Amino acid sequence: MAELKYPSDLKYAKSDEWVRVEGDIATLGISDYAQDSLNDLTYIEFSHSVGDNIAAGDAVGEVESVKATAEIITPIAGDILEVNSDLESEPEIINADPYGKGWLVKIKITDAAGLEGLMDAAAYQAYCESR
């Protein structure tokens, strides 16, 4: 099994999403740990579209694998700027590159309070290893 990656420039949720904040834009995806646990992703469905306003804790979609289905939860509130529609035809991109081409949505942050509850890379790695 390949060693899992925990990039230090990201924040992580206990529900296994990652967030990269650049100015007032947040990019959201699922962690290497999550894609590895789910195994081969077979399907992704987005429950929101560009322009939708979402609240912290909302599901922005779900991913399915041969093993399970998992909701993708946003820890921040904002407006969806972009959805990675490439994933709808090629969900396996998430398995290959969860922190790069496998991003899920980009959100213009309207309330960043949810970021305060997220873990840094070291804390998330310890959390994953304790499960």
N, C-alpha and C positions, 0 to 999 in steps of 0.2 A: 504494500500500500504506500502510495506517495505521501510524503510529509505534508500536512495541511499548512496553509499559509494564513497569516494574520497580519495584513499590512498595517503599519503603525499610523498611517495618515487617515485612517477611518475610525468611526465610532460604531459600536455594535450593540444590538438589542438582545435580550435573553431569548427572544423568539427567532434569533438567527438571521436577522436582517443586518446589513451594513449601510452606513450613511457616509457619503463624502460631501463635505460642505465647502463650496467655493463662492464666497460673497454671500448673496442671498439665494443661491441655488443649491439644492440638495439632490444628489444622485443616490438612488436606493437600489439595493440588490440583495441577494441572499449569499450568505457566507460560504466559504470553501467547506467548512464543517457541515453546513446544511446540505449542499449539493452532494457531498460525499455520503452523508447519512441517507439521503433520499435515493441515491444511486442514479441510474440512467433516467434522466428526465425525458418524458414522452409528450408532454402537453403543457402549455401555459395559456391561461385566460386572464385578460385584464378586465376588471370590473368597473373601471373608470376610463374616461377619455380625456384628451387634451382639452384644457379649459375648465375641467371640473374642479370644484373646491373640495378639499378633503380635510378631515379633522384627524388629529393625532389619535391613533388606535383604530382607524379605519382600515379595512382590507382593501388593497388596491388590485388584488387579483389572487390567483392560486396557481401553484405548480403541481403537476402530477408526474409520478414516476411509476415504475413497475412495482414499487413497494408501498407507496403512500401518496396522499394528497396533502399539501400544506398551504395554508393561507399566507399571503404576504401582507404584513401589517406595517403601516407607516407610523414611526414614532413622532412625526412632526406634522403640523398643519400647514396647508398652502394650496396653491393652484397647480394642477398638473400642466407642465410645459411640453413634455415629450414622453412618449411611450415607445419602448424598444420593440417595434413591430416585427423586426427580424426574428425575434424569438418565437413568434407564433408558428412560423414554418420550420424553424430550426431550434427547438428548445435545448438541444444538446450543447449549444454554445455556452450555456450556463455551466455545464459540467467542465467544459474545456477552459473557460476563462471567466470565472464568476466575478472578478473584480475589474475586468476590462470590458470586452465586448458583450459580456453577459449581464450588464446593468439592466434594470427593469423600467424604472420611471425617473424622470427629472421633475423636481417640484420647486416652484418659487415659494420660498418660505414666508408665511405670514405670521407664524407663531413658532418660535424656536425653543419654547420651554421644554418640549419633549427631548431635546438633545441633552439636557442636564442629567437625565436618568440613564444615559447610554454608557457603555463601558469602553475603555481604551483597549488597545490590542492585547496588552499583557493580561488585563483582567478577564477579557473574553476568552483568551486561550486557556487560562486557569479554569474558568467556568466550564468550557468544553471538555477539558481533561478530567473534570470532577464528575461528569455524568456517566 
